[in-house]
Amino acid sequence: MEYKGFKAKVEYSADDEVFWGRLFGVDDIVTFEGKSVRELKRSMKDSVEFYLDICSRAGQEPRKKFSGKLLLRLTPELHAEIAAAATASGQSINEWSKRVFQQAVKG
């Protein structure tokens, strides 16, 4: 789900018979819930608006800051395959990885 650029993971609790979600990409814990999709969407909107208001009052940036650096632990074999694929495409591992990640997140 998404609202105002904030994305959330949604799950269903069979015990409580409710959908619930949690925003990601924020430093705080922001959750919402609803018994129907309509209620869930309304609850997410309300939670995001409340969170934005709290951040504004506190002078806090609502979105999590990322450095742009990513450390991955890979097997030596996979590392070698990535290096070969990057070289074959005429790119550095960093450039190649960036392109692969961009394609992956765009779906």
C-alpha positions as CSV (number, residue, x, y, z in Angstrom):
1,M,0.0,0.0,0.0
2,E,1.1,3.6,-0.6
3,Y,-0.1,7.0,0.6
4,K,1.7,10.3,0.0
5,G,4.8,8.4,-1.0
6,F,4.9,6.3,2.2
7,K,4.8,2.6,1.6
8,A,3.6,-0.1,3.9
9,K,3.6,-3.8,4.3
10,V,0.1,-5.2,5.0
11,E,-0.7,-8.5,6.7
12,Y,-3.8,-10.3,7.9
13,S,-4.2,-11.4,11.5
14,A,-6.6,-14.4,11.5
15,D,-6.8,-14.4,15.3
16,D,-8.0,-10.8,15.4
17,E,-9.7,-10.9,12.0
18,V,-8.1,-7.7,11.0
19,F,-5.7,-6.4,8.3
20,W,-2.8,-4.4,9.7
21,G,0.1,-2.6,8.3
22,R,3.3,-0.9,9.1
23,L,5.1,1.9,7.3
24,F,8.6,1.3,6.2
25,G,11.3,3.9,5.3
26,V,10.7,5.8,8.5
27,D,12.6,5.8,11.8
28,D,9.5,5.4,13.9
29,I,7.0,2.7,14.3
30,V,3.8,3.7,12.4
31,T,1.0,1.1,12.2
32,F,-2.6,1.0,11.2
33,E,-5.4,-1.6,10.9
34,G,-8.8,-2.2,9.5
35,K,-11.4,-5.0,9.2
36,S,-11.9,-4.2,5.5
37,V,-9.8,-2.8,2.7
38,R,-11.7,0.5,2.9
39,E,-11.0,0.7,6.7
40,L,-7.4,-0.2,6.1
41,K,-6.9,2.5,3.6
42,R,-8.6,5.1,5.8
43,S,-6.5,4.0,8.8
44,M,-3.3,4.3,6.8
45,K,-4.2,7.7,5.6
46,D,-5.0,8.8,9.1
47,S,-1.8,7.3,10.5
48,V,0.4,9.0,7.9
49,E,-1.3,12.4,8.4
50,F,-0.9,12.1,12.2
51,Y,2.7,11.0,11.7
52,L,3.4,14.0,9.4
53,D,1.8,16.3,11.9
54,I,4.0,15.0,14.8
55,C,7.1,15.2,12.7
56,S,6.3,18.8,11.7
57,R,5.7,19.8,15.3
58,A,9.0,18.2,16.4
59,G,11.0,19.6,13.5
60,Q,11.8,16.0,12.5
61,E,12.3,14.7,8.9
62,P,9.6,12.1,8.4
63,R,11.5,9.9,6.1
64,K,14.5,7.7,7.1
65,K,17.8,8.9,5.9
66,F,19.9,6.5,3.8
67,S,23.6,7.0,3.2
68,G,23.6,5.4,-0.3
69,K,26.1,2.8,0.8
70,L,25.1,-0.8,0.8
71,L,27.3,-3.6,2.2
72,L,26.4,-7.1,1.0
73,R,27.7,-10.5,2.1
74,L,27.9,-12.8,-0.8
75,T,29.6,-16.1,-1.5
76,P,32.9,-15.9,-3.4
77,E,31.3,-17.7,-6.3
78,L,28.4,-15.2,-6.6
79,H,30.8,-12.3,-6.3
80,A,32.9,-13.7,-9.2
81,E,29.7,-14.2,-11.3
82,I,28.7,-10.6,-10.6
83,A,32.1,-9.3,-11.5
84,A,32.0,-11.3,-14.8
85,A,28.5,-10.0,-15.7
86,A,29.5,-6.4,-14.9
87,T,32.7,-6.7,-17.0
88,A,30.8,-8.3,-19.9
89,S,28.4,-5.3,-19.9
90,G,31.2,-2.8,-19.8
91,Q,30.4,-1.6,-16.3
92,S,31.9,-1.6,-12.9
93,I,30.3,-3.8,-10.3
94,N,28.8,-0.7,-8.7
95,E,27.3,0.6,-11.9
96,W,26.0,-2.9,-12.9
97,S,24.5,-3.5,-9.4
98,K,22.8,-0.1,-9.4
99,R,21.2,-0.9,-12.7
100,V,20.1,-4.4,-11.5
101,F,18.7,-3.0,-8.3
102,Q,16.8,-0.2,-10.2
103,Q,15.2,-2.8,-12.5
104,A,14.3,-5.0,-9.5
105,V,12.5,-2.2,-7.6
106,K,10.6,-1.1,-10.6
107,G,9.1,-4.6,-10.9
